[in-house]
Each structure stands twice: as C-alpha cells, then as structure tokens.
Amino acid sequence: MKIQQAAKGLFCGLGVVLMAACSSSHKVVAQKETVKSVTQHAVCEDDNRLGLNVQWYAATKPEAKDVVGFSLPTSFDAYSADSLVLKTFFTRSTTPYHLTVPLPKPYGCQMLELSSSGVMDPALQAKFPEIVSLQGGATAHGGVDARVDYDGVTMRAKISWDDQVFFITPVSVIGKWIYIVYDKTNTSEIRQPLNERPIPEKSYRNEKRPANNRDNVVPINR
C-alpha cells in the first residue's frame, strides 16, 4: 500500500514537472512570437557592397504639435535611419557614394550615385570633415539632379526628378530624428508652370505689361 502511494506521489510529481515544463515552453514560444511580430524590416536599403548599409524604416508620421521650427507639408511619408550608420556612411573617404533613399509613390526606393559637390573650401572642409555636401543623379534614370547634405548628425536631400522636386528633411520629434519625404507641391510654396511665371518688368520694351495674355508677351532680347 505504501509502495503504491509512493509510486502515485512520484507520478503526480512528474506530472507537475511536465506541466510546468510545458507551460514554460509555451511562454518561450509566445515570447518568440511576440519578438517576431515587432521585428522591423527595412523599407529601403543599400546593396551593402561596401559594408555600409544605410537602412530606412517606416516611422509613425509626426503631428504638427510635436514638431518645432518646421511646418509639415500637407502630404508626406515618415522614415527613420540609424544615426551612427549615416555618420559612418558620409564620413568615409571613398567615392562615389551609392545611397538608396525612399521617394514618394510611385518612385519608391531609388539608388543615388553621388560625389563631392565641391562647394566647401578645401581648408574649411579639412577643419570640419563631418560636414559633407554631395551631388549626383539616380542610377535608374537620367533626368535626375540630386543634392544631399550631411551636417554631422542628420542628412537632408533635394531631388529633382524630371519636372518634380522631392525633399528629404529631418525633424526632431520628442527627442528623435524622423525624416519626412514629400513632394514640393505639397508645401505652402506656390509652384507655377514655367510658361506661366511672370516675366520681369525690365524685359519689356516700352510696352504695357499684358494682363494674363501670354500671346502678347514681348520676347526677351539678350
């Protein structure tokens, strides 16, 4: 009888251990699933040929009340990038720079090929090596003029793609840098078509300036 009770107690004890082990195993699996579910994947990244992989991650769009010193455009996308990776990328000495950046739809991720713009005096550049100014174009399209500047902490870019202009601008949101990407047409600046922009007064020769009639505009003689 005592042997049966002891055996029963042993099996019960093993059952408790097994139940605890199963419970612990389920918790570990649940934790792994939770970590997997919050893993963030890069929206855009370089091909990592040089080991300098700049990755862009989708970020929560900031609200106007959280941004100081900058008026948010009416439509934009928000991204984040590792500040240390950006610093390593921009302060290297090898050229050209191949940087993949996110642009508004339908353009998506585009790789830029950049080199020094030469706007800084060599002596000044030697004194402030962390300040980098680059220019270039896109590897996938010929009609692109890209200007990218790095101030030692953040980067900003102006990308003219055919007849469109895109900006990548850093904004500080609750102590973190967020990059907003937007089309120039979504800012408060009024953009007129080139053929509708007013011609300076000095371009007219003793003629009255026509009112909203482009057919009567006197040609500019240089």
C-alpha positions, 0 to 999 in steps of 0.5 A: 500500500505504501509502495503504491502511494509512493509510486502515485506521489512520484507520478503526480510529481512528474506530472507537475514537472511536465506541466510546468515544463510545458507551460514554460515552453509555451511562454518561450514560444509566445515570447518568440512570437511576440519578438517576431511580430515587432521585428522591423524590416527595412523599407529601403536599403543599400546593396551593402557592397561596401559594408555600409548599409544605410537602412530606412524604416517606416516611422509613425508620421509626426503631428504638427504639435510635436514638431518645432521650427518646421511646418509639415507639408500637407502630404508626406511619408515618415522614415527613420535611419540609424544615426551612427550608420549615416555618420559612418556612411558620409564620413568615409573617404571613398567615392562615389557614394551609392545611397538608396533613399525612399521617394514618394509613390510611385518612385519608391526606393531609388539608388543615388550615385553621388560625389563631392559637390565641391562647394566647401573650401578645401581648408574649411572642409579639412577643419570640419570633415563631418560636414559633407555636401554631395551631388549626383543623379539616380542610377535608374534614370537620367533626368535626375539632379540630386543634392544631399547634405550631411551636417554631422548628425542628420542628412537632408536631400533635394531631388529633382526628378524630371519636372518634380522636386522631392525633399528629404528633411529631418525633424526632431520629434520628442527627442528623435530624428524622423525624416519626412519625404514629400513632394514640393507641391505639397508645401505652402510654396506656390509652384507655377508652370514655367510658361506661366511665371511672370516675366520681369518688368525690365524685359519689356520694351516700352510696352504695357505689361499684358494682363494674363495674355501670354500671346502678347508677351514681348520676347526677351532680347539678350 
